[in-house]
Amino acid sequence: MANKIYPSADAALKGVVADGQTLAVGGFGLCGIPEALIDALHDSGVKNLTCISNNAGVDGFGLGKLLGTRQIKKMIASYVGENKEFERQYLAGELELEFTPQGTLAEKLRAGGAGIPAFFTKTGVGTQVAEGKELREFDGETYVMERSLVPDVALVKADVADKSGNLRFRLTARNFNPAAAMAGKICIVEVEKIVEIGELAPDDIHLPGIYVHRIVLNATPEKRIEKRTVSASVDAAAAKVEAQAAIAQAAAGVEVPAPVKNTKGA
């Protein structure tokens, strides 16, 4: 079996990434993004990239780094609301955007990995999403045809890999990473832990190693918090009693006053 483990993110990208490629980058917001691989992509200097990702990171982190250096010419994404540089480039006509509903984006990647060239969905019918695309009737309903996505390279993040590339993802990182990994012609994965073959129980493997070509260890990712929120502590029992009283009053037609926000300790 060929060795899939590479000593660094730079080494893992060498000979694979090039100008003008289409890349799928896993992650959901800043959760589960391949931080080291994105940094290495930044340092490689490759340009004119089309990036497929749920979102474009934030200013100065994640894919936001590549936007800052103008290495991305087009984004295929479902959410772009946390990046001011993205907004500036798009409104100035400097960045192409293929805005895609989130579920459709996930299915376009999954279908690409499954060898399905296109599929029909109701999502987007009657909106700009469907403009220029084939529409077809099924059982009296209108559907729009979406082409699947098969990127040149997939950069993904997993929690654990064994040496053959079998992967286990952690929590939210499992949202887009497996689909991106399956869709890519070449898949490079960044993991926090590498174990021996056989250490992952078969039922704990979320993606088989057949999809993975290269592995790099990043045991201490930054895992930056995208948006920090703080709430005051709540007495669960008191909150339950208050909620039940409000429901009873509403059922009786009594106007319920708006709750007073507790800002103590916030």
Secondary structure, DSSP 8 states (H G I E B T S, - for coil): ----EESSHHHHHTTT--TT-EEEE--BTTBT--HHHHHHHHHHT--SEEEE-SB--BTTBTTHHHHHTT-EEEEEESB-TT-HHHHHHHHTT-SEEEE--HHHHHHHHHHHHHT--EEEESTTTTSGGGTTS-EEEETTEEEEEEE----SEEEEEEEEEETT--EE--GGGGTTHHHHHHH-SEEEEEEEEEE-TT-S-GGG-SB-GGG--EEEE-SS-----SS--------HHHHHHHHHHHHHHHHTT----------TT-
